[in-house]
Amino acid sequence: MHFDVAVWNERDPWRIINAAEKIDGRIEGLWLPETVELDSVSILGAIAARTSSLKLGAGILNIYTRTIPLIAMTAATLQLISRNRFSLGIGVSTNNILEKHGSRIYQPLHQLRLAIQSLRFANSHDTNKVSTGFRLPFSAPYPIYVGTIGEQISSLAGELADGLIFNCATPEYAKRLASRAIHAAEKIDRDRNELDIKNALIFSLDLQRDRQSIIRRLAYYGAASSYNRMFKQSGFVTESEQLSKAWQKKDSVAAQQAISDEMIERLTVTPGNMTEIVQHYTSTGISSITLIPVELTSAADYFANSRLAQ
């Protein structure tokens, strides 16, 4: 089982860049999301120039706020800057994020399929292919990952993508999604080993200190219908119902009160439970665990000196 790191809710770009330098050569990869705060692409370019072996991922860029040609240009450029260390993560995001961009989810399966096919074509220089689609004047191919917590999109990713990224999926739910992806891949005679499947979990060096931050994060996820549905299907039935009622009233305090100790324990990795967590996910089809530190700087120090993180 390999480990990646993903950044969440960090508003100082230099903290991210400095953390990346610390974990270069110690952690396999670093993923930066794109929501409504820092621009992940700019930071990834800076990190690429200051590291040598750390794999870099945009995880995820949503397909509604950037055009596909722009995503293709961005990804290819980062692949060149990083000297082939870049992976592109794309997805449909959530409406509570997209609405801040003036957009909403529509035709997610169709749009994702079109996006992946178009991104592949942009790097293709097969002269036998005749199309009016966007094509780069050079080839800089990169792995394409799909961020998903849904079964249908997992199947689509298994058919077309190089990997999948789940977020806060329990072992049982992760196995369910991974099985859909693997089945879709095998149905078209793809080798299951071609699929790299990651699951992101919260990481805390001090659970007592970070408890309230973790609660806020899980409550925030619960505001999205897709996450709420995942929590319910993962066995957190009472929590999902309380989250739904709280967010309907726009009551963030009640939403945070809906987060149970069990949710925190099952969705948070600590140095003390890391070995146990790995064991729980070993038979799920997951290739690696992506750790999302509550506090990035201290976590980077830990990863830089921990054999568990190698």
Residue, then its C-alpha position, 0 to 999 in steps of 0.5 A: m500500500h502506497f501513500d499520497v498526500a492531499v491538501w485541503n483548506e490551506r490558504d498559504p501557498w508557500r506552506i504547501i510548497n515548503a511541505a512539498e519540498k519536505i516530503d519529496g522522496r518520502i511520499e509518493g505523490l501530492w494532490l491539490p484540489e481546486t475549489v474556490e480558494l487557491d489556484s492549484v495549477s499555479i502551485l503545482g507549477a511552483i512545486a514541480a520546479r522545486t522537487s525532483s521525484l514527488k509525483l504531482g496531481a491536480g485532484i480534482l479539476n472539475i469539468y464545468t468551470r474550465t473548457i476541455p482544451l484549457i484542461a488539456m493545455t494545463a495538464a500537458t504544460l504541467q507534465l512538461i514542467s514536472r518532467n513526466r511526474f504529473s497526473l490529471g484528476i477530473g470530476v464533476s465536483t459538487n453543486n455547493i462548490l459549482e454554484k460559487h462558480g456560477s455553474r451546476i452539475y449536468q449530464p455528469l456521465h456524458q460530460l465526463r465521458l466526452a471530457i476523457q475522450s477529448l483529453r486523450f484525443a488532444n494528445s493523439h497524433d494519429t494521422n488516421k484519426v480525422s476530427t475537428g476536435f482540439r489537438l495539441p501541437f505536441s504530445a505530452p500524455y499523462p494519466i487521467y484519474v476520475g474523482t468519484i464517490g458514485e457507482q456509475i461514474s466508477s464504472l465509467a472510470g474503470e472503462l476509460a480512465d487510468g485511475l480513480i480517487f475516492n474520498c472518505a469512503t469506508p472499506e466496505y464502500a470503497k470495495r463497492l466502488a472499486s468492484r464496479a470499476i474493475h468489472a467495467a475494465e474487465k468487461i472490455d478486456r482491460d487489465r485490472n492492474e492498469l487501474d490505480i485506485k486511491n482513497a483519501l482519508i483525513f490524517s491527524l497527528d493529534l486526534q484530540r487537538d484536531r477533533q473540531s476541525i475534523i468535525r467541521r470537515l465531515a459536516y461540510y462534506g455532508a452538505a453535498s447530496s452525493y456525500n450525504r448519500m455515501f454516508k448513508q450507504s456506508g452505515f452512517v444512517t442517523e448521521s446522514e439524516q441529521l446532516s440533511k435536516a441541518w443543512q436544509k435549515k442552513d444550521s452549521v452548528a447542528a450539522q457539526q453535532a450530527i458527526s459521530d465518534e464512529m465517523i471520526e474514527r473510521l474516516t481518520v488516519t493517525p500514526g497509531n491506527m495507520t497499520e490497522i487502516v491499511q489492513h482494512y483496505t488491503s482487500t478492497g481493491i484500493s492501490s493507495i491511501t491518500l492522506i489529507p492532513v488537518e495541519l499540513t506543516s506538522a504532518a509534512d515533518y512527520f512524513a519526512n521522518s516516518r518509515l511508515a510513509q515511505 
